[in-house]
Amino acid sequence: MRRLLAGGWVVTMDDAGTEHPSGWVLVDDGLVAAVGGDAEPEADERIDLGGAVVTPGLVNTHHHLYQTLTRARAQQADLFTWLTELYPTWARLDAEAEYAAARTGIAEVALSGGTTVFDHHYVFPRGISGLIEAEVQAAREIGVRIVASRGSMDLGESQGGLPPDSLVEEVDDVLADTERLADELHESGPGARVQIAVAPCSPFSVTRELMSESAALARRLGLQLHTHLVEDAGEEPRCLALYGCTPVEFLTELGWLDADVWCAHCVHLSSDGVAALGASNTGVAHCPTSNLRLGAGVAPVRELLDAGARVGLGLDGSASNERSDLLFEVKQALLVARGRGGPAAMTAREALRLATRGGADVLRRDDLGSLEPGKCADVAVWRTDGLEFGGADDLVAALVFTAPHRVDRLLVGGEDVVRGGALVRADEAEIARAHRVQARRFTADG
Ligand SMILES: [Zn+2]
């Protein structure tokens, strides 16, 4: 069926930055068939957008969905204190709780315009199974694409790592389970709905051996590689003590800086570090809200972009960015770039590009991130007739400056996932109720 979304301000995010202020998008068989601003083509269904802004669906490049179970904890802690306080609570995780947590986080992402959800899951309590399967099921039910990573930690407290020994795994178990999940769930090629990535947690919770074996496994299976990198100022001294080099040098030595890798945060980078990420075409998941919340600093995003690094936006986990709102993250990226580099450091459209083309580039998905013929019909429609848009002529810039907004309509592969600001395939109130039941098992005094 050919569906025509007409009468909107279409932001294509193509290479030239083409926009059609009075435009349309034709969707056919799950793909964008055509985009334009002139005579409308024939279609089976015409949807009048009433002057809404139309963007590609937003892409999230870093999250920890399970953390919706533990919001607003360790409220004034820095990263390491926050992690140390939360690990014991997270050790109670099981598949039922993960499913409830993932449904909540994914619903929030979808309602903020996100069509592709990445999740970095690295907490695998002993004897618990089905965690990745639970989040994949949640994404399928709500209707978004998911890149789920099989994360890992194997450097426990007794070995000089940060996590408690009860939360670390054996290298062979991690690798075998990652390969099993890739065999069972990973789809390759355009239009993939479910993908698996390999994601050891961070240099302060993973051994050199697991970092290196993870890279080898990912390359053998053709999967993307992900980890946290220099989120906090405390990471470099810790890495120097453990390995005798900086975190960027450590990743370089392990063959981790490459075009099949992306790293979350990248806040505390020297100019050499920025250059190394750019020259190697390594991706970066920029997570401004979480970085501000933990007082970790602000990533040098302008510098990374100028150096040629691929940069997308990440919400990070819901225990350090309590709100999984991707459009709000676009605004945060704009504001922190300007706070760091002045008003010319980033435009509203550049910020929006980070969350669309940037995110798709980071996940190496050339079928996503723009509204061009042949791309997946992942589309976000944003109403512009509300109070906050009054007085704005440039509605695209206003979408960013006045964020957050709930998305009005969201298409994934041409199918409605959100309509009239509500989930189509799931019940938001029921998700919230079921989540409350599970979250009671994760109270701070547990
Ligand atoms: Zn994270």
Boltz pocket constraint, residues with backbone or C-beta under 6 A from the ligand:
constraints:
  - pocket:
      binder: B
      contacts: [[A, 62], [A, 63], [A, 64], [A, 120], [A, 228], [A, 264], [A, 316], [A, 317]]
      max_distance: 6.0
